[in-house]
């Protein structure tokens, strides 16, 4: 009878561990599927931040990825409907090794909203302009840029910084 109890305990441990692993990975995949690609665009480069109208609406960048020359931002915000977004960047890189680029996420239009519905979206921005700008001013034909992405109305970038390697 004791042997049967050990076998049952091991099977239960194996089954519960398998379920826990499935739930962990299953939730990660499920959470990524909740984000729908709603917008793609290019970075808008500028010389002077005061020359650009950046809106301070509350937007949270949940995660970031770079795939090839595309920056993928998973964002969430409160609204009654999906909003449009723009990504702005300085034409000058911060002097460091590797170089750093300041990017600012902003909603396309600012409006007051009493909606409490949380919208989650996947935004994709083409980084080719940023890469071309870097290569024009650098002797390096391949490179790395650390991307400092700012949520609206935030002075500090999100961490960790995103590495753009090309």
Backbone as a chain_set.jsonl record, in Angstrom:
{"seq": "XXXXXXXXXXXXXXXXXXXXXXXXXXXXXXXXXXXXXXXXXXXXXXXXXXXXXXXXXXXXXXXXXXXXXXXXXXXXXXXXXXXXXXXXXXXXXXXXXXXXXXXXXXXXXXXXXXXXXXXXXXXXXXXXXXXXXXXXXXXXXXXXXXXXXXXXXXXXXXXXXXXXXX", "coords": {"N": [[0.817, -1.191, 0.0], [1.993, 1.206, 0.674], [3.792, 1.657, -1.422], [2.023, 2.148, -3.544], [0.965, 4.612, -2.73], [3.223, 6.299, -2.915], [3.646, 6.257, -5.7], [1.247, 7.405, -6.63], [1.489, 9.96, -5.468], [3.77, 10.945, -6.821], [2.765, 10.985, -9.452], [0.719, 12.856, -9.19], [2.255, 15.104, -8.481], [3.745, 15.385, -10.866], [1.684, 15.855, -12.745], [0.529, 18.228, -11.669], [2.721, 19.948, -11.841], [3.099, 19.993, -14.602], [0.701, 21.206, -15.395], [0.999, 23.712, -14.179], [3.209, 24.704, -15.598], [2.09, 24.77, -18.183], [0.002, 26.606, -17.77], [1.477, 28.912, -17.115], [3.042, 29.38, -19.49], [0.947, 29.307, -21.275], [-0.652, 31.527, -20.494], [1.11, 33.613, -21.108], [1.312, 33.467, -23.904], [-1.389, 33.823, -24.526], [-1.819, 36.399, -23.494], [-0.209, 37.915, -25.204], [-1.634, 37.591, -27.542], [-3.858, 39.107, -27.074], [-3.229, 41.683, -27.735], [-3.759, 43.645, -30.467], [-2.575, 44.347, -33.697], [-2.684, 47.586, -34.498], [-1.671, 49.824, -35.629], [0.778, 51.072, -37.808], [3.793, 52.771, -38.592], [6.195, 55.409, -39.314], [9.084, 56.872, -37.733], [9.019, 60.24, -36.669], [11.288, 62.614, -37.212], [13.004, 65.26, -35.489], [14.512, 68.526, -34.844], [14.293, 70.275, -32.684], [12.697, 69.945, -29.647], [10.639, 71.597, -28.772], [9.429, 72.318, -31.096], [7.633, 70.427, -31.744], [4.402, 69.088, -31.197], [3.685, 67.392, -28.505], [1.471, 65.238, -26.955], [0.171, 64.837, -23.651], [-1.309, 62.674, -22.766], [-2.234, 59.853, -20.788], [-0.464, 56.967, -21.262], [0.616, 53.671, -21.175], [3.534, 51.905, -21.716], [3.778, 48.648, -22.133], [5.483, 46.594, -22.994], [8.4, 46.133, -25.097], [9.835, 45.453, -28.301], [12.306, 44.792, -30.762], [12.297, 43.928, -34.048], [14.045, 43.092, -36.778], [14.034, 45.985, -38.6], [11.967, 47.112, -37.223], [10.255, 48.638, -34.594], [8.417, 47.409, -32.008], [5.784, 48.21, -30.003], [3.968, 47.456, -27.167], [1.145, 48.662, -25.894], [-1.034, 50.225, -23.438], [-4.028, 51.959, -22.529], [-6.554, 54.227, -21.262], [-9.639, 54.689, -22.784], [-12.424, 55.428, -24.971], [-12.346, 54.514, -27.496], [-10.088, 53.275, -30.048], [-7.003, 54.982, -30.382], [-4.894, 57.13, -32.402], [-1.334, 57.053, -32.847], [1.895, 58.608, -32.614], [5.426, 58.512, -33.146], [8.153, 60.209, -32.087], [11.447, 61.497, -32.662], [14.694, 62.739, -31.718], [17.03, 64.283, -33.96], [19.626, 64.146, -33.287], [22.081, 62.142, -31.728], [22.681, 60.852, -28.431], [25.824, 61.24, -26.9], [27.521, 58.501, -26.363], [28.701, 55.156, -25.76], [27.248, 52.255, -26.645], [25.793, 54.543, -29.115], [22.963, 56.604, -28.193], [19.474, 57.027, -28.702], [16.826, 59.308, -28.398], [13.425, 58.761, -28.09], [9.98, 59.612, -28.393], [6.773, 58.787, -27.464], [3.535, 59.632, -28.518], [0.068, 60.427, -28.396], [-2.015, 60.82, -31.275], [-4.057, 62.706, -31.303], [-5.295, 64.892, -28.832], [-7.766, 64.565, -26.395], [-10.326, 65.084, -23.982], [-11.469, 62.473, -21.964], [-13.879, 60.506, -20.414], [-13.979, 57.862, -20.267], [-13.379, 54.63, -18.986], [-12.554, 52.309, -20.036], [-10.031, 50.004, -20.757], [-7.755, 49.938, -23.281], [-5.737, 47.868, -25.246], [-2.953, 47.723, -27.336], [-0.872, 46.861, -30.137], [1.722, 48.568, -31.414], [3.558, 49.376, -34.299], [6.573, 50.619, -35.44], [8.645, 51.87, -38.009], [12.108, 51.784, -38.004], [13.986, 52.564, -39.85], [14.663, 55.188, -40.774], [15.972, 56.22, -38.537], [18.169, 54.489, -38.382], [19.419, 55.078, -40.863], [20.075, 57.794, -40.453], [21.913, 57.521, -38.374], [23.954, 56.028, -39.653], [24.773, 57.859, -41.593], [26.176, 59.784, -40.134], [28.201, 58.361, -38.986], [31.223, 56.427, -38.951], [30.998, 53.818, -38.886], [29.781, 50.977, -40.471], [28.065, 49.069, -39.666], [26.059, 48.847, -36.753], [25.067, 49.74, -33.364], [22.372, 50.99, -31.558], [21.181, 52.33, -28.608], [17.952, 52.539, -27.619], [16.022, 54.993, -26.218], [13.016, 55.129, -24.962], [10.291, 57.181, -24.381], [7.393, 57.404, -22.442], [4.291, 59.222, -22.86], [4.562, 62.499, -21.538], [6.579, 61.922, -19.69], [9.696, 62.296, -18.129], [11.8, 60.564, -17.83], [13.108, 57.702, -19.563], [11.602, 54.506, -20.438], [12.652, 51.519, -18.802], [14.222, 48.314, -19.181], [16.554, 49.927, -21.458], [16.118, 49.738, -25.01], [17.791, 47.673, -27.286], [18.926, 48.349, -30.46], [20.168, 46.74, -33.027], [22.061, 46.593, -35.941]], "CA": [[0.0, 0.0, 0.0], [2.89, 2.346, 0.74], [4.313, 1.854, -2.778], [0.955, 2.761, -4.319], [0.851, 5.997, -2.278], [4.345, 7.028, -3.508], [3.395, 6.374, -7.133], [0.174, 8.395, -6.79], [2.037, 11.277, -5.116], [4.628, 11.363, -7.924], [1.919, 11.307, -10.601], [0.035, 14.124, -8.886], [3.275, 16.156, -8.581], [4.049, 15.553, -12.277], [0.517, 16.475, -13.388], [0.376, 19.609, -11.211], [3.831, 20.715, -12.412], [2.793, 20.166, -16.022], [-0.376, 22.194, -15.487], [1.56, 25.007, -13.823], [4.02, 25.151, -16.729], [1.167, 25.076, -19.259], [-0.704, 27.836, -17.432], [2.425, 30.024, -17.226], [3.301, 29.651, -20.9], [-0.339, 29.562, -21.927], [-1.052, 32.906, -20.224], [1.993, 34.514, -21.836], [0.876, 33.453, -25.291], [-2.728, 34.404, -24.558], [-1.698, 37.838, -23.266], [0.318, 38.527, -26.418], [-2.68, 37.568, -28.558], [-4.847, 40.143, -26.778], [-2.8, 42.9, -28.395], [-3.935, 43.541, -31.902], [-1.801, 45.355, -34.42], [-3.638, 48.582, -34.919], [-1.065, 50.951, -36.296], [2.179, 51.029, -38.186], [4.226, 54.074, -39.087], [7.609, 55.741, -39.239], [9.466, 57.871, -36.748], [9.061, 61.626, -37.122], [12.513, 63.167, -36.649], [12.968, 66.707, -35.282], [15.716, 69.159, -34.293], [13.976, 70.969, -31.448], [11.504, 69.332, -29.055], [9.575, 72.597, -28.675], [8.787, 72.463, -32.406], [6.709, 69.306, -31.917], [3.303, 69.081, -30.23], [3.553, 66.084, -27.874], [0.351, 65.222, -26.027], [0.538, 64.219, -22.371], [-2.294, 61.664, -22.374], [-1.663, 58.702, -20.081], [-0.271, 55.745, -22.038], [1.629, 52.817, -20.558], [4.215, 50.966, -22.603], [3.872, 47.395, -21.378], [6.704, 45.89, -23.412], [8.977, 46.59, -26.367], [10.651, 44.501, -29.045], [12.765, 45.217, -32.08], [12.413, 42.833, -34.995], [14.646, 43.694, -37.977], [14.033, 47.449, -38.461], [10.663, 47.512, -36.677], [10.061, 48.751, -33.15], [7.07, 46.984, -31.635], [5.398, 48.676, -28.675], [2.702, 46.957, -26.647], [0.704, 49.774, -25.053], [-2.396, 50.215, -22.895], [-4.499, 53.287, -22.145], [-7.998, 54.319, -21.05], [-10.302, 55.443, -23.848], [-13.659, 54.82, -25.472], [-12.045, 53.947, -28.803], [-8.662, 53.244, -30.346], [-6.416, 56.266, -30.749], [-3.725, 57.064, -33.266], [-0.102, 57.369, -32.139], [3.078, 59.01, -33.373], [6.686, 58.326, -32.445], [9.05, 61.3, -32.448], [12.82, 61.286, -32.23], [15.704, 63.759, -32.005], [17.956, 63.99, -35.055], [20.963, 64.065, -32.703], [22.243, 61.02, -30.811], [23.435, 61.122, -27.216], [27.192, 60.762, -27.023], [27.824, 57.375, -25.478], [28.998, 53.933, -26.493], [26.825, 52.672, -27.987], [25.009, 55.776, -29.213], [21.596, 56.499, -27.679], [18.483, 57.841, -29.391], [15.641, 59.655, -27.593], [12.16, 58.647, -28.817], [8.834, 60.04, -27.585], [5.474, 58.316, -27.922], [2.472, 60.607, -28.283], [-1.188, 60.192, -29.095], [-2.171, 61.702, -32.431], [-4.999, 63.777, -30.958], [-5.599, 64.951, -27.406], [-9.136, 64.911, -26.042], [-10.74, 64.658, -22.642], [-12.304, 61.279, -22.024], [-14.31, 59.971, -19.127], [-14.033, 56.409, -20.413], [-12.481, 53.843, -18.138], [-12.217, 51.077, -20.736], [-8.608, 49.892, -21.044], [-7.469, 49.426, -24.62], [-4.367, 47.389, -25.415], [-2.619, 47.686, -28.756], [0.505, 46.655, -30.576], [2.105, 49.593, -32.375], [4.797, 49.035, -34.991], [7.191, 51.782, -36.076], [9.817, 51.584, -38.818], [13.294, 52.473, -37.5], [14.94, 52.757, -40.948], [15.142, 56.577, -40.774], [16.922, 56.34, -37.429], [19.37, 53.772, -38.799], [20.054, 55.86, -41.929], [20.643, 58.98, -39.827], [23.102, 57.08, -37.642], [24.996, 55.616, -40.595], [25.276, 59.064, -42.271], [27.095, 60.502, -39.265], [29.121, 57.426, -38.34], [32.149, 55.7, -39.824], [30.643, 52.419, -38.675], [28.77, 50.535, -41.438], [27.081, 48.334, -38.867], [26.073, 49.533, -35.47], [24.1, 49.494, -32.307], [21.809, 52.184, -30.93], [20.321, 52.079, -27.451], [16.764, 53.364, -27.829], [15.422, 55.514, -24.983], [11.621, 55.399, -25.318], [9.578, 57.915, -23.336], [5.938, 57.449, -22.426], [3.86, 60.621, -22.873], [4.725, 63.363, -20.363], [7.552, 61.349, -18.744], [11.045, 62.799, -18.407], [12.717, 59.42, -17.864], [12.681, 56.649, -20.491], [11.283, 53.209, -19.835], [13.818, 50.656, -18.641], [15.557, 48.579, -19.705], [16.627, 50.528, -22.788], [15.973, 48.732, -26.072], [18.966, 47.633, -28.159], [18.659, 48.251, -31.899], [21.431, 46.307, -33.64], [21.91, 46.409, -37.389]], "C": [[0.859, 1.253, 0.0], [3.447, 2.668, -0.647], [3.293, 2.541, -3.66], [0.826, 4.252, -3.988], [1.98, 6.85, -2.874], [4.121, 7.255, -4.991], [2.323, 7.437, -7.387], [0.682, 9.808, -6.503], [2.912, 11.799, -6.244], [3.797, 11.747, -9.142], [1.208, 12.638, -10.38], [1.015, 15.276, -9.002], [3.586, 16.441, -10.051], [2.911, 16.266, -12.996], [0.387, 17.927, -12.961], [1.505, 20.483, -11.746], [3.578, 20.985, -13.886], [1.709, 21.214, -16.214], [0.156, 23.578, -15.184], [2.405, 25.554, -14.969], [3.119, 25.537, -17.892], [0.452, 26.399, -19.001], [0.228, 29.029, -17.584], [2.667, 30.37, -18.692], [2.016, 29.969, -21.645], [-0.787, 30.994, -21.713], [-0.182, 33.895, -20.982], [1.555, 34.598, -23.292], [-0.489, 34.126, -25.421], [-2.666, 35.919, -24.405], [-1.171, 38.526, -24.516], [-0.741, 38.554, -27.507], [-3.747, 38.615, -28.303], [-4.501, 41.46, -27.458], [-3.01, 42.743, -29.888], [-3.153, 44.655, -32.566], [-2.779, 46.368, -34.973], [-3.003, 49.73, -35.68], [0.376, 50.65, -36.639], [2.545, 52.392, -38.734], [5.724, 54.23, -38.98], [7.842, 56.751, -38.133], [9.452, 59.249, -37.412], [10.269, 62.256, -36.427], [12.418, 64.69, -36.546], [14.279, 67.198, -34.689], [15.472, 69.712, -32.904], [12.667, 70.419, -30.89], [10.342, 70.318, -28.948], [8.839, 72.789, -30.0], [7.738, 71.379, -32.658], [5.651, 69.346, -30.821], [3.117, 67.657, -29.693], [2.434, 66.14, -26.839], [0.708, 64.422, -24.78], [-0.475, 63.181, -21.89], [-1.599, 60.449, -21.771], [-1.661, 57.47, -20.991], [0.826, 54.957, -21.339], [2.213, 51.905, -21.626], [4.471, 49.711, -21.78], [5.122, 46.601, -21.72], [7.139, 46.399, -24.778], [9.816, 45.479, -26.981], [11.136, 45.182, -30.303], [12.957, 43.959, -32.911], [12.844, 43.451, -36.316], [14.708, 45.211, -37.762], [12.718, 47.97, -37.883], [10.67, 47.516, -35.157], [8.618, 48.392, -32.857], [6.817, 47.41, -30.195], [4.046, 48.083, -28.321], [2.255, 47.982, -25.613], [-0.706, 49.537, -24.527], [-2.733, 51.624, -22.422], [-6.015, 53.24, -21.974], [-8.604, 55.2, -22.137], [-11.596, 54.733, -24.223], [-13.431, 54.136, -26.82], [-10.54, 53.972, -29.02], [-8.198, 54.613, -30.806], [-5.279, 56.051, -31.729], [-2.51, 57.526, -32.469], [0.972, 57.805, -33.116], [4.295, 58.763, -32.501], [7.664, 59.36, -32.979], [10.45, 61.003, -31.935], [13.725, 62.441, -32.604], [16.569, 63.314, -33.177], [19.388, 63.831, -34.555], [20.993, 62.913, -31.698], [22.989, 61.471, -29.563], [24.826, 60.517, -27.368], [27.478, 59.72, -25.949], [28.216, 56.202, -26.362], [28.16, 52.812, -25.921], [26.02, 53.975, -27.936], [23.601, 55.532, -28.67], [20.689, 57.465, -28.439], [17.284, 58.053, -28.478], [14.405, 59.587, -28.478], [11.014, 58.953, -27.869], [7.547, 59.551, -28.222], [4.427, 59.361, -27.581], [1.216, 60.156, -29.009], [-1.294, 61.197, -30.233], [-3.048, 62.898, -32.138], [-5.257, 63.723, -29.463], [-7.079, 65.309, -27.237], [-9.433, 64.387, -24.649], [-11.685, 63.478, -22.777], [-12.633, 60.823, -20.618], [-14.373, 58.441, -19.164], [-13.001, 55.74, -19.53], [-12.083, 52.535, -18.8], [-10.718, 51.086, -21.072], [-8.439, 49.237, -22.416], [-6.008, 49.012, -24.662], [-4.104, 47.244, -26.911], [-1.152, 47.352, -28.966], [0.768, 47.681, -31.67], [3.431, 49.199, -33.002], [5.307, 50.278, -35.715], [8.467, 51.358, -36.796], [10.995, 52.43, -38.332], [14.325, 52.778, -38.595], [15.495, 54.175, -40.991], [16.194, 56.8, -39.696], [18.251, 55.669, -37.784], [20.13, 54.565, -39.862], [20.734, 57.109, -41.373], [21.935, 58.634, -39.082], [24.248, 56.763, -38.606], [25.574, 56.802, -41.365], [26.34, 59.768, -41.434], [28.144, 59.628, -38.611], [30.032, 56.786, -39.376], [31.861, 54.208, -39.781], [29.545, 52.01, -39.656], [27.722, 49.633, -40.793], [27.11, 48.987, -37.495], [25.017, 49.078, -34.504], [23.667, 50.836, -31.745], [20.973, 51.715, -29.748], [19.158, 53.065, -27.561], [16.132, 53.702, -26.481], [13.989, 55.954, -25.326], [10.914, 56.038, -24.123], [8.071, 57.76, -23.518], [5.518, 58.922, -22.419], [4.019, 61.295, -21.509], [5.649, 62.776, -19.296], [8.945, 61.844, -19.125], [12.068, 61.66, -18.499], [12.203, 58.369, -18.851], [12.274, 55.39, -19.732], [12.568, 52.384, -19.776], [13.389, 49.213, -18.702], [15.472, 49.251, -21.076], [16.592, 49.41, -23.824], [17.176, 48.813, -26.999], [18.531, 47.406, -29.597], [19.988, 47.974, -32.582], [21.186, 46.028, -35.118], [23.27, 46.237, -38.048]], "O": [[0.491, 2.256, -0.61], [3.561, 3.84, -1.006], [3.645, 3.424, -4.442], [0.6, 5.063, -4.886], [1.744, 7.983, -3.292], [4.384, 8.349, -5.491], [2.486, 8.279, -8.271], [0.338, 10.748, -7.22], [2.818, 12.974, -6.599], [4.099, 12.742, -9.8], [1.114, 13.454, -11.298], [0.672, 16.321, -9.554], [3.683, 17.603, -10.447], [3.154, 17.187, -13.777], [0.156, 18.789, -13.809], [1.274, 21.647, -12.073], [3.819, 22.094, -14.365], [1.808, 22.035, -17.126], [-0.203, 24.535, -15.871], [2.326, 26.743, -15.281], [3.37, 26.556, -18.536], [0.312, 27.218, -19.909], [-0.178, 30.058, -18.124], [2.513, 31.524, -19.092], [2.005, 30.808, -22.546], [-1.261, 31.629, -22.655], [-0.682, 34.916, -21.454], [1.442, 35.692, -23.845], [-0.706, 34.916, -26.34], [-3.376, 36.644, -25.102], [-1.636, 39.613, -24.859], [-0.74, 39.47, -28.329], [-4.477, 38.981, -29.224], [-5.389, 42.269, -27.728], [-2.492, 41.808, -30.499], [-3.081, 45.771, -32.053], [-3.61, 46.042, -35.82], [-3.703, 50.524, -36.307], [1.103, 50.045, -35.851], [1.694, 53.092, -39.282], [6.434, 53.298, -38.602], [6.911, 57.402, -37.659], [9.83, 59.394, -38.574], [10.277, 62.414, -35.206], [11.823, 65.337, -37.408], [15.052, 66.43, -34.116], [16.344, 69.63, -32.038], [11.645, 70.424, -31.577], [9.182, 69.914, -29.026], [7.748, 73.358, -30.026], [7.038, 71.412, -33.67], [5.961, 69.605, -29.658], [2.478, 66.822, -30.334], [2.448, 66.991, -25.949], [1.456, 63.447, -24.849], [-0.488, 62.845, -20.706], [-0.508, 60.07, -22.198], [-2.711, 56.998, -21.428], [1.851, 55.521, -20.954], [1.485, 51.222, -22.346], [5.278, 49.715, -20.85], [5.748, 46.005, -20.842], [6.363, 47.01, -25.512], [10.424, 44.674, -26.276], [10.456, 46.05, -30.85], [13.685, 43.045, -32.524], [12.106, 44.238, -36.909], [15.371, 45.671, -36.832], [12.396, 49.148, -38.041], [11.04, 46.531, -34.518], [7.698, 49.006, -33.399], [7.546, 47.019, -29.283], [3.09, 48.196, -29.088], [2.903, 48.155, -24.58], [-1.473, 48.757, -25.092], [-1.866, 52.378, -21.98], [-6.679, 52.332, -22.475], [-8.141, 56.314, -22.38], [-11.827, 53.586, -23.84], [-14.22, 53.287, -27.236], [-9.806, 54.612, -28.267], [-8.907, 55.315, -31.527], [-4.764, 54.942, -31.874], [-2.644, 58.302, -31.523], [0.964, 57.425, -34.287], [4.213, 58.801, -31.273], [7.967, 59.387, -34.172], [10.623, 60.346, -30.909], [13.563, 63.055, -33.659], [16.813, 62.122, -33.365], [20.268, 63.426, -35.315], [20.057, 62.729, -30.92], [23.832, 62.365, -29.628], [24.981, 59.417, -27.898], [27.654, 60.045, -24.774], [28.072, 56.264, -27.583], [28.367, 52.449, -24.763], [25.624, 54.441, -26.868], [23.106, 54.405, -28.683], [21.091, 58.579, -28.774], [16.785, 57.112, -27.861], [14.333, 60.271, -29.499], [11.062, 58.604, -26.689], [7.261, 59.859, -29.379], [4.43, 59.913, -26.481], [1.283, 59.578, -30.094], [-0.732, 62.29, -30.163], [-2.815, 63.986, -32.663], [-5.417, 62.645, -28.891], [-7.575, 66.244, -27.865], [-8.87, 63.387, -24.203], [-12.593, 63.488, -23.609], [-11.765, 60.766, -19.746], [-14.779, 57.81, -18.188], [-11.888, 56.237, -19.358], [-11.36, 51.735, -18.207], [-10.206, 52.068, -21.61], [-8.92, 48.131, -22.663], [-5.14, 49.73, -24.166], [-4.93, 46.711, -27.652], [-0.316, 47.54, -28.083], [0.122, 47.667, -32.718], [4.334, 48.736, -32.304], [4.586, 50.906, -36.491], [9.267, 50.588, -36.265], [10.891, 53.655, -38.256], [15.434, 53.211, -38.283], [16.691, 54.352, -41.225], [17.187, 57.491, -39.921], [19.322, 56.215, -37.518], [21.349, 54.71, -39.774], [21.847, 57.443, -41.779], [22.921, 59.367, -39.155], [25.383, 57.188, -38.388], [26.741, 56.768, -41.755], [27.307, 60.295, -41.984], [28.903, 60.102, -37.767], [29.654, 56.626, -40.536], [32.423, 53.434, -40.556], [28.482, 52.631, -39.675], [26.624, 49.463, -41.323], [28.102, 49.616, -37.129], [24.21, 48.187, -34.769], [24.494, 51.71, -31.487], [20.153, 50.806, -29.879], [19.363, 54.278, -27.591], [15.76, 52.817, -25.71], [13.781, 57.019, -25.906], [10.936, 55.511, -23.011], [7.542, 57.96, -24.612], [6.302, 59.782, -22.017], [3.66, 60.735, -20.473], [5.512, 63.102, -18.117], [9.326, 61.814, -20.295], [13.087, 61.794, -19.177], [10.994, 58.168, -18.963], [12.566, 55.235, -18.546], [13.458, 52.543, -20.612], [12.267, 48.904, -18.302], [14.455, 49.16, -21.763], [16.989, 48.278, -23.546], [17.543, 49.899, -27.45], [17.866, 46.422, -29.919], [20.833, 48.861, -32.701], [20.245, 45.33, -35.493], [23.349, 46.07, -39.265]]}, "num_chains": 1, "name": "protein.A"}
